[in-house]
């Protein structure tokens, strides 16, 4: 899993704003040795996920787009959810995200960032379930039990009793938040996204904890209103 997470971090570094990477720059960006970055770039290129440009830099390959098309075509709710993420990022002026479960792994499938958001776009693909709003939502509605508790900060949940209490709150409220439980100084607010009578994803926003605590009620009502309106149109 560690190797998969490293590969996911490298793929996640490619974006519309940064479509190309050189080995040295990517290694510095991810905080890994240059040899490690080179090995993973070469491996992902050999597997068809990246391609090397004539200048010796790396870009995502069309194989990624083809795989994405196959995946989203199997999820009839995905196009509407993608549009919803864009709307959340624009209207809340934050990072907006959509997360799903793969087994018991919380996977961030979409992220978008408003230019005025007060945090950078996170790169993690696999998220710590017990320290994130998405994990709380997906585990609460998916009836999944954590294998371990991720101690990311001093605010992280670390005991089964705390976890059971927290999931009970999530089910009663219909939303979850993580205040400095995953990343110091940041907060995520997540809500369940329904399709066909089931929770298929967790959708929400991420920002500085300072801003969230200052505007908590307004942000929560705005996010809940946008998601419920979107679900009503489905």
C-alpha positions, 0 to 999 in steps of 0.5 A: 500500500505504501508504494501505491500511495507514493504513486498516487501522490505523484499522479496527484501532483499533475493538474491543469495548473501544473501539467508537466513535471521534471524529476528535480522539481517533483522531488522537491515538491513531494519532499522525496529523494530525487532517485525515488521520484525518478524511479516512480516516474519511470515506473508510471511511464512504463505502465502507461500512466505518464509519457515523457516529453521531448524536453525530458519532462513528464505529463499524464498519458491519454491512458489516464483519460481513457480509464477515467472515462470507463470509470465514470461511465459506470457511475451514472451519478458522477457527472452531476457530482462533478458539476456540484464540486465545481459549484461548491468551490465557486460559491464557498470560495474554498477547496471542494472535494468528492470522496468514495469508498474502495473497500475500507479505503477513503479515496478522494476522486475529485478536488477543485480549488477556488483561486481565493481559497485560503489553503493550497490544493491537497495532493493526498488520494488515500485519506485517513478515514478516522481523521477526515470528514469524508471518512466519518461520512462514508463509514457512518453510512457504509457501516464500515469498521476502522482497522486502526485509528490514524493519529495525524494531530493531537485532535485526531480520534484515537479510541473506539468509544470516541469513534462510535460517539462521533459516528452517532453525531454524524448520523443525527446531524447529517454532516461531519466536520474535522477540525485540525484532526487531519492537517494542522490549521485546516478544517473539512466539512462533509455531507453525504451525497445520495443517489438511488436512495443510497449514500454513494459519496461524501462531498464537502469543502476544505479551508483553514480552521480559522475561517471555518470557525469564524463562519461555521454556521453560514458555511455549513448552511450553504454547503447543505443547501447546495447539496440538497438542492442538487440531490433534489434535481436528480 
